[in-house]
Amino acid sequence: MYAIIKTGGKQYRVQQGDEFRVEKLDAKVGDKVVFDQVVAVGGDKLVAGTPFVDGYAVEAEVLEQGKADKVIIYKYKAKKDYRRKNGHRQPYTLVKITGIGAGAPKAKAEKAPKAEKPAKKEEAAAAPKVSASMKKEELLAVAEELGIKVAAKATKADIIAAIEAK
């Protein structure tokens, strides 16, 4: 039995026991990872997904986190005295497939709890937007509207600080 999985923007044909490198995953050595983006499953009969096969997942174990061999990038322009040399080592994760099939646990993306936001209408009415690009007269008008006393000789920065402090 084999499966075609998608991870890191690439697709891989895998079987149980295969070891291969994928784009770096956020997992430690020895952790179990689940690839739930299964494009197709083959064996006795091919099951293709649209775009993914429902109910199928591939389970793997992380064997190693590492960097690939260095690739040298050399740029050169003839007769222009232009030469640039650069190197790059792509990070990877070595995984070993431990299970393929239906009923494999599906990985669920954890959503961060949403922080309570104050009502936007009340906030907009309570504190008008001020910025340094506004004219000094506009800033003085906003300060007066909010009941903040600011000297007429105050700088724009002082007026903005007084408004934001309220």
Stockholm file with secondary structure:
# STOCKHOLM 1.0

chainA/1-166         MYAIIKTGGKQYRVQQGDEFRVEKLDAKVGDKVVFDQVVAVGGDKLVAGTPFVDGYAVEAEVLEQGKADKVIIYKYKAKKDYRRKNGHRQPYTLVKITGIGAGAPKAKAEKAPKAEKPAKKEEAAAAPKVSASMKKEELLAVAEELGIKVAAKATKADIIAAIEAK
#=GR chainA/1-166 SS CEEEEEETTEEEEEETTCEEEEECCSCCTTCEEEECCEEEEESSSCEECSSSCTTEEEEEEEEEEEECCCEEEEEEETTTTEEEEEEECCEEEEEEEEEEEETCCCCCCCCCCCCCCCCHHHHHHHSCCCCTTSCHHHHHHHHHHTTCCCCTTCCHHHHHHHHHHC
#=GC SS_cons         CEEEEEETTEEEEEETTCEEEEECCSCCTTCEEEECCEEEEESSSCEECSSSCTTEEEEEEEEEEEECCCEEEEEEETTTTEEEEEEECCEEEEEEEEEEEETCCCCCCCCCCCCCCCCHHHHHHHSCCCCTTSCHHHHHHHHHHTTCCCCTTCCHHHHHHHHHHC
//
